[in-house]
């Protein structure tokens, strides 16, 4: 049983017993005695059974006085794991509290990061947009009579139905937006309306030229627009992703309006450049917070959402919303936060591009910034790190004898391309010392699957190691 699980179970049992003690004492009184009713006892809040489990936080509770691992002993354990001749493996382990380098294997060598790159995107989005910001999708009265404008605000996790306040994907729903619109029109549009789409918040090409056409064809990514349902994933299993997710969402919205008694006349068009701006808002729905969307993006390694959030971060800095602006703002942001960007190359924001170049040392610096930095917005990225064996892209890993020590303890972002496997995150070691790490595998002749167990075993070794 995991240490954190044992501690949690013990705490819950103590709380439950404390809560049961009160009714047990009351029931012990003889039933035939009827003294004046005493005041109801006040149970201290700390003794009440919890209504829900608390979030895990950084990992558990790092011990301030825990001993730092000895670098020589750590190297003796990690080097045999990472000395594979099937590909190139680099890595770095830092002490989270002091920043001391505890392990270094060609850590400054640039490598293809795959989806580990989303950690850079997460920091940029949280810093430039704000963790608690919500993205608004609205309907405005158009400048021409009988015209409505559906204005995109960057929410690509819209649902088709009613808004679902407890969800991230589907937090805002097109049906709820349509219902508000119909109510605002008050029957004045029963004869029909014309619907225009305003998705002008983004500029530039919707497809990054650095992406392999095979990845686009396979549905790993779709053309990037600031409006979509379900992160531009296909409606049906086995279906293809929409090539214009904003127009597809607008067409769906038109269909919903029709079902609610406001037919849309003609095809949905786009607001033309130079048209008078629509200003009277009729209806609006708001997304989950940026922090919640970032966590969803990291947990699910959502390529489309990563690209959208990065472009929104650029617009948050009054830059155009192109892919190039997104990477430029990300680079400038992490540099301003103290990450050494020497040799760092960003070709996209999701990690699909093979032209991306990041070192393990840069990832280790970034993870340390997230888990120990003083920026409250950036620290919200902690929620997005998958937990080994339990959640996100690590849910089905850490189930072997070599990796079991990391199950429930390792929290890390994964990355996978054909010949690339990466893993960057943080973990408490056996003595309670918080460590941050990045392990990167490139050019694996047998494919990324060959590298995965090596990276997982290295991270699990950190979890099981006191190494003093």
Secondary structure as GFF3:
##gff-version 3
##sequence-region A 1 468
A	DSSP	alpha_helix	3	27	.	.	.	ID=ss1
A	DSSP	three_ten_helix	45	47	.	.	.	ID=ss2
A	DSSP	alpha_helix	71	82	.	.	.	ID=ss3
A	DSSP	beta_strand	88	95	.	.	.	ID=ss4
A	DSSP	beta_strand	101	105	.	.	.	ID=ss5
A	DSSP	beta_strand	110	111	.	.	.	ID=ss6
A	DSSP	three_ten_helix	114	117	.	.	.	ID=ss7
A	DSSP	alpha_helix	118	129	.	.	.	ID=ss8
A	DSSP	beta_strand	134	141	.	.	.	ID=ss9
A	DSSP	beta_strand	147	151	.	.	.	ID=ss10
A	DSSP	alpha_helix	174	185	.	.	.	ID=ss11
A	DSSP	beta_strand	194	198	.	.	.	ID=ss12
A	DSSP	alpha_helix	213	217	.	.	.	ID=ss13
A	DSSP	three_ten_helix	230	232	.	.	.	ID=ss14
A	DSSP	alpha_helix	245	259	.	.	.	ID=ss15
A	DSSP	beta_strand	269	270	.	.	.	ID=ss16
A	DSSP	beta_strand	280	289	.	.	.	ID=ss17
A	DSSP	alpha_helix	290	300	.	.	.	ID=ss18
A	DSSP	alpha_helix	303	316	.	.	.	ID=ss19
A	DSSP	alpha_helix	323	336	.	.	.	ID=ss20
A	DSSP	beta_strand	358	359	.	.	.	ID=ss21
A	DSSP	alpha_helix	360	372	.	.	.	ID=ss22
A	DSSP	alpha_helix	376	379	.	.	.	ID=ss23
A	DSSP	three_ten_helix	380	384	.	.	.	ID=ss24
A	DSSP	beta_strand	386	387	.	.	.	ID=ss25
A	DSSP	three_ten_helix	392	394	.	.	.	ID=ss26
A	DSSP	three_ten_helix	404	406	.	.	.	ID=ss27
A	DSSP	beta_strand	411	417	.	.	.	ID=ss28
A	DSSP	beta_strand	420	428	.	.	.	ID=ss29
A	DSSP	beta_strand	434	442	.	.	.	ID=ss30
A	DSSP	alpha_helix	448	463	.	.	.	ID=ss31
###
